[in-house]
């Protein structure tokens, strides 16, 4: 089912290797051309445009774009108690995990009478996107909202595609998760039109005064390629977290690994989407063969067998054979997976050798699904190799670094002469004159 790339005799540079590794194609530029008219339409016509694009893409007609409080309350009232308890645990764990990310303010005395303070200021308003499609993602509500709340954001709005089966509003479990987090500003809109609605703001023609949406400072959240393209398109208007694509998992394993554990984990991500990427990197041919056999046995028994089979047999998935652990780690760092599991004899030590990954799952008892839901880490992570330079969603997506500078007269006088020298060297004498005027 899974293809094999044998690198045991290969001696490739990172650049050469990157072109050979399994990877989902992500043509954001192509998608950008398709979403640009949608974004321009929403920017121009607001809620009326959102409704028209929603009818076209989701075949849905929400009674109101902003979900009424009564609908949200009803969703929480009818939530399965076991799901509610699990969501509450996820919220608790994620609040603890994200609180640890908060930076500390500091004051540094540069010279006597002259200080620079490092401040961290949350943005005022954010728009958080929760995808629909092949699955329901209340966990994405938790990941987005908790990070923003911990960061100290004042206004939080959530958007998720409307569902015909649920009154043309977002899935009730999505709404219930919002209620548990105290979020009452929720919109029935998805795709590029939702991103544009957040970026530019809009009035809903059905009830403009009550259901309008003010523009946001930052848009975050996972989505398909069209959501990623829409984020790219609105970056000049508001901030974004990342252009997240289809999910991917890579697993570095040696001969000590449990083949069934690995097979289950590869399948767990394959069930997200037929384009999902599942990659095993190992220096053990025996393990590779055992994992392949386990996958062939397990896939027909899983609920989304067809979806998993398509994903695991696609060009974005496969088994990479290496000559030793060192090469396996080199491959992993080159691949820069969204999710990277380490199944080796010294998993903790080998994890420290990883430079490029969205999140690292250490050891046989830390499967990616733990991070997807309840580990206390965020599951909105960089895909498509962007983990080389990008981070997963965290509180820093919602806060700004601001320096506050304060000098007294004596401190300024001490630095006026070198300031004037630098100003004159740049042929900007008025800069120096501004300081000299105060002497």
Secondary structure, DSSP 8 states (H G I E B T S, - for coil): ---EEE-TT----HHHHHTTS------HHHHHHHHHHHHHHHHHHTHHHHHHHHHHHH----S-SB--HHHHHHHHHTS-HHHHHHHHHHHHHHHHHHHTT----EEEEEETTEEEEEEEEE-SEEEEEE--TTS--HHHHHHHHHHHHHHT-SEEEEEE--BGGGTTBS-HHHHHHHHHTT---EEE--HHHHHHHHHH-B--TTSHHHH-B---SEEE----HHHHHHHHHTTTTSEES----S-EEEEEE-TTS-HHHHHHHHHHHHTT-TT-EEEEEES-HHHHHHHHHHHHHHHTTSTTHHHHHHHHHSTT-EEEE-SSHHHHHHHHHHH--SEEEEESTTHHHHHTT--S-SEEEESTT--HHHHHHTSSS------TTGGGT---S-GGGGEEEEEEEEE-HHHHHHHHHHHHHHHHHTT-HHHHHHHHTT-
